[in-house]
Amino acid sequence: MSAPSDVTVTLVRGDITRQSVDAVVNAANSSLLGGGGVDGAIHRRGGPAILAACRELRASRYGKGLRPGQAVATTAGKLDARWVVHTVGPVWSRNEDRSALLESCYRESLRVAAELGARTVAFPAISTGVYGWPMDDGARIAVRTVLAEAAPPVEEVRFVLFDADAYGEFEEALAAARP
């Protein structure tokens, strides 16, 4: 499936840490020092090189951590990727529209990946786990933003979804975004 910019968007049900891509996007927490969910899995499988690189970022440009919507890259360590692009998703709120921050996660991750020269990028469903973002809305925002923002050198964006429910929501969002 090709986006208007000729970027292929694919859906995969599986483990993002097992993807062979140029850049894996990490749904990080603001500390950049690992955590649960996707973040913990990437740090565990990628090994200590990722944590060391994140500590260097904290010691230099990101002393207070990474703010929601921002993205920064490190080595991918032992992952079958060249880089990990860390982005901090917003926590979902019933009382405040934080959609622009979630869009920024995808847009900024694509920008960082493109600056690195990445041709293939794997994304998780950012903010839809412990941060509570409803999967249907998270899928719609992710697909819409990637279709609008992905550009060369990025050739393929892969959404790697952990379970059947997430896969189904992204499949519906992708179908709805296609003319």
TAWOMO-V721117 format. One record per helix or strand. SS is the DSSP state (@ for helix, = for strand). FROM is the first residue (numbers start at 0). TO is the last residue. If there is no record, write none. Layout:
ss: [SS:SS]
from: [FROM:FROM]
to: [TO:TO]
This chain:
ss: [=:=:@:=:@:@:=:=:@:=:@:=:@]
from: [1:7:15:22:36:47:70:82:98:119:134:155:163]
to: [1:12:17:27:45:58:74:87:115:122:148:160:176]
